[in-house]
Amino acid sequence: MFYFFSKTLSYLITPAGWLVAALVFALFTKKTARRRVALGVALGIFWLFGNTFLVNELALAWEYPPAPVPADSSVRFAVVLTGGMTNGETAVPDSRFLLGREADRAGQALYLYKQGAVKYILISGGNDDLPFNRNVISDENEVTTRFLRTAGVPVGDVLYENRSRNTHENAVFTARFLRERANTNRCVLVTSAWHMRRAVGCFQKAGIIVTPFPGSFRSHPRTFVPGEWLLPNAQAFFDAHTLVKEIIGYAVYWVAGYV
């Protein structure tokens, strides 16, 4: 039940949800004064969360910073969390891989492997089963493995945990996998920088000693270009949607005792 509500209601507590709510209210209200207020609120939401400078400040404050390659040779596994690493909705006529917006997660795991920092890459995550989600043509684990094999990683060095549907389950099932099949409670954790706080909290709660190795950064070096202050930007709004949703998700996980 927690999984269902976390996936279905999360849209309503994001800037996109607030923007839609304000516009719908403006569309249906019969009072001119209320309509103007609602439109003003909608415009304010888009400007505030589309402000490149402010959104970048939020990302700089929330995201895990870049990390050096771990030097601890006793850590054998890089655990990379799925979620947007591949494009599973577009059919292709051959066995090529189509990467997604969070493909840098796989790229960072590959880098760790190529540097000899880890011996195995464990892909953690399965497909969700909500009835109103779009159908997935290709499995993210499979396509990510195809990418890693093309890059030279032997098939035996790529392992799976494909039962989990959210970050809490990533941690629980990965912890079980590492203890039962590898006799360890240590790993290098690879996920997006904006997602790393919640992932670290969940894995530590599950008793895993993690070395964070983030990728897919939404932040960039601070600049003071006037256009970033004055003109709302669609990419900034998208990044704000991701960050606000993640921050609220972390708070919900904290209340639920998952972090």
Secondary structure, DSSP 8 states (H G I E B T S, - for coil): -HHHHHHHSGGGGSHHHHHHHHHHHHHH---HHHHHHHHHHHHHHHHHHT-HHHHHHHHHHHS---------TT--EEEEE-SSSB--SS--SSS---B-TTTHHHHHHHHHHHTTS-SEEEEE------TTS---SS-HHHHHHHHHHHTT--GGGEEEE----SHHHHHHHHHHHHHHHH---EEEEE-BGGGHHHHHHHHHHTT-EEEE--BS---------HHHHHS--HHHHHHHHHHHHHHHHHHHHHHHT--
